[in-house]
Amino acid sequence: MCLGVPGKVLSIDGLTAVVDFFGVQRELRLDVVDEPVKPGDYVLNHVGYAIRRIPESEVEETLALFDTLLRQAGDGDLMAADVQGEIAAGKEGEDAGS
């Protein structure tokens, strides 16, 4: 199963953005996002690409859903495992860069 993970755009340089995902910063490509984004916007990440800008009216609900998912997920929860894998991959990338 593939899942888009929400993150906040921190900065943009051309078609690359630095995005914060639950405390992990990663670079994303902006080539395929559905509409223009700016710092402060939230986007959904899928395999290193921003695929959708989350409308401001949906940000709070989306983040609450992911927070609940991560807190309440048990072993074998594929959706939570996917999100946790994205976060872990970002942390590994940060550790490799330090």
Residue pairs with C-beta under 8 A, 6 or more apart in sequence:
1 78
1 79
1 82
2 46
2 47
2 82
3 46
3 79
3 82
3 83
3 86
4 44
4 45
4 46
4 51
4 52
5 21
5 44
5 45
5 46
5 66
5 83
5 86
5 87
6 21
6 42
6 43
6 44
6 45
6 54
6 59
6 62
6 63
6 66
7 19
7 20
7 21
7 22
7 26
7 28
7 42
7 43
7 45
8 19
8 20
8 40
8 41
8 42
9 17
9 18
9 19
9 37
9 38
9 39
9 40
9 41
9 42
9 43
9 50
10 17
10 18
10 19
10 20
10 25
10 39
11 17
11 18
11 39
12 18
12 30
12 37
12 38
12 39
15 29
15 30
15 31
16 27
16 28
16 29
16 30
17 27
17 28
17 30
17 37
17 43
17 50
18 25
18 26
18 27
18 28
19 25
19 26
19 27
19 28
19 43
19 45
19 50
21 45
21 86
21 87
21 90
22 66
22 70
22 87
24 87
24 90
24 91
24 94
25 90
25 94
26 45
26 48
26 90
26 93
27 48
28 43
28 45
28 48
28 49
28 50
29 48
29 49
29 50
30 37
30 49
30 50
31 49
32 49
32 50
32 51
33 43
33 49
33 50
33 51
33 52
33 53
34 51
34 52
34 53
35 53
36 53
37 43
37 50
37 53
41 53
41 54
42 53
42 54
42 59
42 62
42 63
43 50
43 51
43 52
43 53
43 54
44 50
44 51
44 52
44 54
45 51
45 86
54 62
66 83
69 77
69 79
69 80
69 83
70 80
70 83
70 84
73 79
73 80
73 81
73 84
